Amino acid sequence: MSQNAGDVPNYFEMNFLSSFKELQSMTFKKENIFYFLLIITIFSLDRISKTKVVNEFNDRVYFINDFLNIDLIWNIGIGFGLLSTDTSIFYNAVTFLIAIVIFVLFYLLIKSKTMEKFTYTIIIGGALGNFYDRLNFSAVPDFIDFHYKNFHWFTFNVADIFITIGILIFFIQSFFIKN
């Protein structure tokens, strides 16, 4: 029996639906619920810290010690101010790309093993915090200013801490831990 061109979408739909159902069943496993709660916790810590700083330190620098200040800046780029631009098309394209990366990370989280799940979880938690700010404020509030005398490291926030730790763990897993 020969196949009609009209039969192709049915095969595609069947494969897509079975893949979607498999992904959906994997998503709601008990082990994944813990990681989703951790994402919410990281996101919440980030939101609470940013809200407090934006409301209380908006117009001034708060000196904590010789190495640390709270100094609010609005970052329109990505991590460490990279890709900063005043062009809305470029900003929106970067924001869209970040959304795609977050979706891919969620997929990898669902499909991965335990240690990898933790790594993706902390990256996603931080990324969602900064993504939220990009959508709501068109910039990300950074406020942790580490410095030594006149040398200042890039100003960052709580979300950036989790993203950086997650990326470092990812590289350590990739290059130094055997599967």
Helices and strands as residue ranges (DSSP letters): H 7-27, H 30-56, E 62-63, E 68-75, G 79-81, H 88-111, H 114-137, E 140-148, E 151-152, H 158-176
